[in-house]
Amino acid sequence: MRRAACSSSWSNPSHPTTAKSSAKALVDEAMELVTTYTAEQAKALHGDPGVQFVDVRDVRELEREGVIPGAIHAPRGMLEFWVDPESPYHRDEFAHDKEYVLFCAAGWRSALATRTLMDMGMARVAHIGGGFTAWKAAGGPVVPKPVKKKAEQAG
């Protein structure tokens, strides 16, 4: 079987395969550039109609740990596609004039995601330092992940 050509650095000999930055370095750089709310600050924003919380954790984390009431679940792997109005995967939840506050479990993925959304031109975006873990420790509201009905899953 023959493999299709790919333009990524993994198959392109003109691009080295060794990472030039570690994940930690990328997170540290993002942390310097993005707005970071403490869990207490985020709790004060929760419920504000001009703020939308966005959970970038994996669905298994939501099922295991619970969710912040009212947060949109946007898996890290789909976030850019859901935000981009030109993408065939665009979601209307990201087309409103709101501040989007991202979070993950510890604040690392959400820092990277926040940086990416800033790079895409989203002006009002921030994340929760310490993520969902800090939110829970600060006594922020948490509810079980809602179970989708069969009709919702099919559509």
Disulfide bonds with the S-S distance in Angstrom:
none
